[in-house]
Amino acid sequence: MIDRMKQILGNWRMLIPLLVLAAGVIYGGKFGVEYWLYTMTHVYTDDARIKGTMVSISPEVSGLVRKVHVDEGSFVTKGLVLLEIDRDDYLAQLAQAEASLEGVRTQLLEGQRDLELQIQRNESEVARAKASLDAKHSKLSESETDLSLEREKSKNAIVEAEAAYKGALSRLKEMESAFKAGESDLDRAKKLFAEGIIATEKRDQAQMANDQAAARHTSAKEGVEQAKARHAQAIASEKMVELLSRRVNTLRAEVKEAEAAYQLAVANAGVVDLKRERLKLLGAKLKEEAAKVATARLRLENTVIRSPLDGLVSRKRVEQGEMVQRGQPILVVNDPRDVWVLTNVKETYIRDVEVGNPVDVWVDAYPSRIFRGTVESIGAAAISEFALFPPTGNFTKVEQRIPVR
């Protein structure tokens, strides 16, 4: 009986390893099948990095660091003052820019007032010159009309006086002939009367005819003198024509002077255009100086560096009293709440990855904890395309990796 029990126990000792091996095979097969099924429906990679929002902060202006308000590890909020740069130089620059702006603004205001006065002055000068020119033209026109009338009148008067004088001389000659004939007839009649040849009546008739001829001769002389006087008067009227002609010439000269004065007054309007152009330049200068003031004010504001986001100061590269340059990295601020995993998936598996797919993430720092997430984006190119020195060897197949966030 005891031997039988020993035999049975011996057989069990031989079966236990077999049972353990069988159980291991079964468990391993199950695990292998599950792993195979898992790999058929899941993509796995350990080529991954945790990324986050990290902002490198650089000053917009150069200068001496007057005060640093944070240290590494400090929690900051958006807009919090991180660092201050000495602002004395920038205050001076702003004051200088504002003074220049005020100077240009004063020049512009003075130029505008001067332009208004110049416009009024030019308009007044042009109006006066135009009125004077119109008056001179009117006087010249009247004088030219008077001269034309007087010249025609004088010409006609001279012609008439000359004709009358010639007629009077001709009549005087006739009357002289008649007077001489009458005297001759009277002398002959007196001789004949003395000889008793003719009667007293004939002598008296001859005397009467002689007296009439003498009267007509005297009248003819007076007519000649009158005609001569009228001719002299007509000749004298030419002096009036000369005076009027001189006046017309004087007025013509005055008209030319008035025209020159009017043209000068009109030309002075060019001064207005020049002043307008100067005002345009001053306006542009004013904008330029205003831009300089805005730039100086912005530089002054940039001496105070503020946090662009809520987060932690992860790196500080500057201390109080140091000189910093524009664009020099001095602080790094990151938001610990905004992190993601950037993994590189082989191109043979990328077809199984889609945006929105759930993701399980294991982190070496927390091996027993699983972080849940989803696929946000899939890269449009392999990471090798962004390498500084892209791989060559067109005849060697290299499996590419696609970045997935």
C-alpha positions in Angstrom: 0.0 0.0 0.0 2.8 2.3 0.9 4.6 1.3 -2.3 1.5 2.1 -4.2 1.2 5.5 -2.7 4.9 6.2 -3.4 4.3 5.2 -7.0 1.4 7.5 -7.3 3.3 10.4 -5.7 6.2 9.8 -8.1 3.9 9.9 -11.1 2.5 13.3 -9.8 5.9 14.7 -9.4 6.5 13.9 -13.1 3.1 15.3 -14.1 3.5 18.7 -12.3 6.1 20.1 -14.6 4.2 18.9 -17.5 1.0 20.5 -16.2 2.9 23.7 -15.5 4.4 23.6 -19.0 1.0 23.0 -20.5 -0.5 25.8 -18.5 2.3 28.1 -19.6 1.8 27.1 -23.2 -1.9 27.7 -22.9 -1.4 31.1 -21.2 1.3 32.1 -23.6 -0.8 31.1 -26.5 -3.7 33.1 -25.2 -1.4 36.1 -24.6 0.1 35.8 -28.0 -3.3 35.6 -29.6 -4.4 38.6 -27.7 -1.2 40.5 -28.5 -1.6 39.6 -32.2 -5.2 40.7 -32.1 -4.1 43.9 -30.3 -1.4 44.7 -32.8 -3.9 44.1 -35.6 -6.2 46.9 -34.3 -3.7 49.2 -32.5 -0.5 51.1 -33.4 2.3 51.2 -30.9 5.5 53.2 -30.8 8.0 54.4 -28.2 9.4 57.1 -30.4 7.6 59.9 -28.7 8.3 63.1 -26.8 6.2 65.3 -24.4 5.9 68.8 -25.8 4.4 72.0 -24.3 4.0 75.7 -24.9 7.3 77.3 -24.1 7.8 81.0 -24.9 11.2 82.5 -25.1 11.0 86.1 -24.0 13.4 88.7 -25.4 13.4 92.5 -24.9 12.3 94.8 -27.7 14.9 97.4 -26.5 18.5 97.3 -25.3 19.6 98.6 -22.0 20.7 97.9 -18.4 18.5 95.6 -16.4 17.2 97.7 -13.5 15.1 95.0 -11.8 14.2 91.3 -12.2 10.9 90.4 -10.6 10.9 86.6 -11.0 13.1 83.6 -10.5 13.1 80.2 -12.1 10.0 78.2 -10.9 8.0 81.4 -10.3 4.4 81.2 -11.3 3.3 84.1 -13.4 0.1 85.4 -14.9 -0.4 87.0 -18.2 0.6 90.7 -18.1 2.7 90.3 -14.9 5.9 92.4 -14.9 8.8 90.1 -15.3 11.7 92.5 -15.8 12.4 96.2 -16.0 15.1 97.9 -18.2 16.5 101.3 -17.3 14.2 103.9 -19.0 16.2 107.1 -18.6 17.5 107.1 -22.1 14.1 106.3 -23.5 12.5 109.0 -21.5 15.0 111.5 -23.0 14.3 110.1 -26.5 10.5 110.5 -26.0 11.0 114.1 -24.7 13.1 115.0 -27.7 10.6 113.4 -30.1 7.7 115.3 -28.5 9.7 118.6 -28.6 10.4 118.0 -32.3 6.7 117.2 -32.9 5.6 120.3 -31.1 8.1 122.4 -33.1 6.8 121.1 -36.4 3.2 121.6 -35.2 4.0 125.2 -34.3 5.5 125.7 -37.8 2.5 124.2 -39.4 0.1 126.4 -37.5 2.1 129.5 -38.3 2.3 128.5 -41.9 -1.4 128.0 -42.1 -2.0 131.5 -40.6 0.6 133.0 -43.0 -1.1 131.2 -45.9 -4.5 132.6 -45.0 -3.1 136.1 -44.7 -1.2 135.7 -48.0 -4.4 134.5 -49.7 -6.3 137.6 -48.4 -3.4 139.9 -49.3 -3.2 138.4 -52.8 -6.9 138.6 -53.4 -6.9 142.2 -52.3 -3.9 143.1 -54.5 -5.5 141.4 -57.5 -8.8 143.1 -56.9 -7.1 146.5 -56.6 -4.9 145.9 -59.7 -8.0 144.7 -61.7 -10.0 147.7 -60.6 -7.2 150.1 -61.5 -6.7 148.4 -64.9 -10.4 148.6 -65.7 -10.4 152.3 -64.8 -7.4 153.0 -66.9 -9.0 151.1 -69.8 -12.2 153.1 -69.4 -10.3 156.4 -69.4 -8.2 155.4 -72.3 -11.3 154.4 -74.3 -13.0 157.7 -73.5 -9.9 159.7 -74.4 -9.4 157.8 -77.7 -13.0 158.5 -78.6 -12.5 162.2 -77.7 -9.3 162.3 -79.8 -11.0 160.7 -82.7 -13.9 163.1 -82.6 -11.6 166.1 -82.1 -9.3 165.1 -84.9 -12.2 164.7 -87.3 -13.7 168.0 -86.1 -10.4 169.8 -86.5 -9.8 168.4 -89.9 -13.3 169.4 -91.1 -12.9 172.9 -89.5 -9.6 173.4 -91.3 -11.0 172.3 -94.6 -14.0 174.5 -94.2 -11.9 177.5 -93.0 -9.4 177.1 -95.9 -12.3 176.9 -98.3 -13.9 180.0 -96.8 -10.7 181.9 -96.8 -10.0 181.0 -100.4 -13.6 182.1 -101.2 -13.2 185.3 -99.3 -9.9 186.1 -101.2 -11.6 185.4 -104.5 -14.5 187.7 -103.6 -12.1 190.3 -102.4 -10.3 190.2 -105.8 -13.7 190.6 -107.5 -14.6 193.4 -105.3 -11.3 195.1 -105.9 -11.8 194.9 -109.6 -15.3 196.2 -109.3 -14.1 199.0 -107.0 -11.4 200.0 -109.4 -13.8 199.9 -112.3 -16.3 202.0 -110.3 -13.6 204.6 -109.5 -12.6 204.7 -113.1 -16.3 205.2 -114.2 -16.7 207.9 -111.6 -13.6 209.8 -112.8 -14.8 209.6 -116.4 -18.3 210.7 -115.4 -16.9 213.7 -113.5 -14.9 214.7 -116.5 -17.8 214.3 -118.8 -20.0 216.3 -116.4 -17.4 219.0 -116.2 -17.4 219.2 -120.0 -21.2 219.2 -119.9 -21.4 216.1 -121.9 -23.5 214.2 -119.3 -26.2 215.3 -117.0 -26.0 215.6 -113.2 -28.1 212.5 -112.9 -25.5 210.3 -114.8 -22.7 211.7 -112.6 -24.7 210.9 -109.4 -25.4 207.4 -110.7 -21.7 206.9 -111.2 -21.0 208.2 -107.8 -23.6 205.9 -106.2 -22.2 202.9 -108.1 -18.7 203.7 -106.9 -19.9 204.1 -103.3 -21.6 200.7 -103.5 -18.5 199.1 -105.0 -16.4 200.6 -102.2 -18.8 199.3 -99.6 -18.7 195.8 -101.2 -14.9 196.0 -101.3 -14.8 196.9 -97.7 -17.2 194.1 -96.8 -15.0 191.7 -98.9 -11.9 192.8 -96.9 -13.8 192.2 -93.7 -14.9 188.8 -95.0 -11.3 187.9 -95.7 -10.2 188.9 -92.2 -13.1 186.9 -90.7 -12.1 183.9 -92.9 -8.5 184.3 -91.9 -9.5 184.4 -88.2 -11.6 181.3 -88.6 -8.7 179.5 -90.4 -6.4 180.5 -87.6 -8.9 179.2 -85.1 -9.2 175.9 -87.0 -5.4 175.6 -87.1 -5.4 176.3 -83.3 -7.8 173.4 -82.8 -5.0 171.1 -83.9 -3.2 171.9 -80.7 -6.2 170.5 -78.8 -5.7 167.3 -80.9 -2.1 167.2 -80.0 -3.0 167.6 -76.3 -5.6 164.9 -76.5 -3.1 162.7 -78.4 -0.5 163.2 -75.6 -3.1 162.4 -73.0 -4.0 159.2 -74.9 -0.4 158.2 -75.1 0.0 158.9 -71.4 -3.1 156.8 -70.6 -1.8 154.0 -72.8 1.4 154.0 -70.8 -0.6 153.9 -67.6 -2.7 151.0 -69.0 0.5 149.1 -69.6 1.7 149.8 -66.1 -1.6 148.7 -64.7 -1.5 145.5 -66.8 2.0 144.8 -65.5 0.8 145.5 -61.9 -2.2 143.1 -62.5 0.0 140.4 -63.9 2.4 140.8 -61.0 -0.5 140.5 -58.5 -1.7 137.4 -60.3 1.9 136.0 -60.4 2.1 136.5 -56.6 -0.5 133.8 -56.4 2.4 131.5 -57.1 3.7 132.4 -53.6 0.4 130.9 -52.3 1.1 127.7 -54.2 4.7 127.5 -52.8 3.4 128.0 -49.3 0.8 125.3 -49.8 3.5 123.0 -50.9 5.5 123.9 -47.8 2.5 123.2 -45.7 2.2 119.8 -47.4 5.8 119.1 -46.5 5.2 120.2 -43.0 2.2 118.0 -42.8 4.3 115.0 -43.9 7.0 116.1 -41.4 4.3 116.3 -38.7 3.3 112.7 -39.4 6.9 111.6 -39.4 7.5 113.3 -36.1 4.3 111.8 -34.7 5.5 108.4 -35.8 8.8 109.1 -34.0 6.9 110.0 -30.8 4.8 106.8 -31.1 8.0 104.8 -31.6 9.7 106.5 -28.7 6.7 105.9 -26.5 6.5 102.2 -27.6 10.2 101.8 -26.7 9.6 103.4 -23.3 6.7 101.0 -22.7 8.9 98.1 -23.9 11.4 98.8 -21.0 8.8 96.9 -18.9 8.7 93.3 -20.0 5.5 91.4 -19.1 4.5 87.8 -19.3 2.7 86.8 -22.5 0.8 83.9 -20.8 0.0 82.2 -17.5 2.7 79.7 -16.6 6.0 79.0 -14.9 9.4 80.6 -15.4 11.4 77.6 -16.5 14.6 79.4 -17.4 16.2 82.7 -16.4 19.2 83.9 -18.3 19.7 87.4 -16.9 20.3 89.1 -13.6 19.9 92.7 -12.3 22.6 95.1 -13.5 23.4 93.2 -16.7 23.2 94.8 -20.1 20.8 93.1 -22.5 20.4 93.6 -26.2 17.2 93.7 -28.3 16.2 90.2 -29.3 18.4 88.5 -26.7 16.6 85.5 -25.0 16.4 86.3 -21.3 13.5 84.2 -19.9 11.6 81.1 -20.9 8.0 80.8 -19.7 6.0 77.6 -20.2 2.4 76.7 -19.5 2.4 73.3 -17.7 -1.3 72.9 -18.4 -0.8 73.0 -22.1 1.2 69.8 -23.0 0.9 67.2 -25.7 2.7 64.1 -27.0 4.4 64.3 -30.3 5.1 60.7 -31.6 6.7 59.5 -34.8 4.7 56.7 -36.4 6.2 54.5 -39.1 4.8 55.0 -42.5 3.6 51.4 -42.7 1.3 52.0 -39.8 0.2 55.6 -40.5 -2.7 54.4 -42.5 -4.3 53.0 -39.3 -4.1 56.4 -37.6 -6.9 59.0 -38.0 -7.6 62.3 -36.3 -9.9 61.7 -33.3 -8.6 58.2 -32.6 -8.3 57.4 -28.8 -4.7 57.1 -27.5 -3.3 55.5 -24.4 0.0 57.1 -23.2 2.5 55.5 -20.8 5.1 57.8 -19.3 8.4 56.5 -17.8 7.9 58.8 -14.8 4.6 57.2 -14.0 4.8 53.6 -15.3 1.6 52.4 -13.5 -0.5 55.3 -14.8 -2.2 55.4 -18.2 -3.0 58.9 -19.7 -5.9 59.0 -22.1 -5.9 61.3 -25.2 -7.0 61.6 -28.8 -5.1 62.2 -32.1 -5.3 65.9 -32.9 -3.2 66.1 -36.1 -1.2 64.1 -38.5 1.9 65.5 -40.2 1.7 66.1 -44.0 5.4 65.1 -44.5 7.9 62.7 -43.1 10.3 64.0 -40.4 13.2 63.5 -42.7 12.0 66.3 -44.9 12.6 68.7 -42.0 16.0 67.5 -41.2 18.9 69.9 -41.6 20.7 67.4 -43.9 18.0 65.3 -45.7 19.0 61.7 -46.2 20.3 60.7 -49.6 20.6 57.3 -51.3 17.7 57.1 -53.7 18.3 53.4 -54.2 18.0 52.4 -50.6 14.5 52.0 -49.1 14.4 53.8 -45.7 11.2 53.4 -43.7 9.9 56.9 -43.0 8.2 58.2 -39.8 5.3 60.6 -39.8 4.8 63.0 -36.8 1.5 62.6 -35.0 0.2 64.9 -32.3 
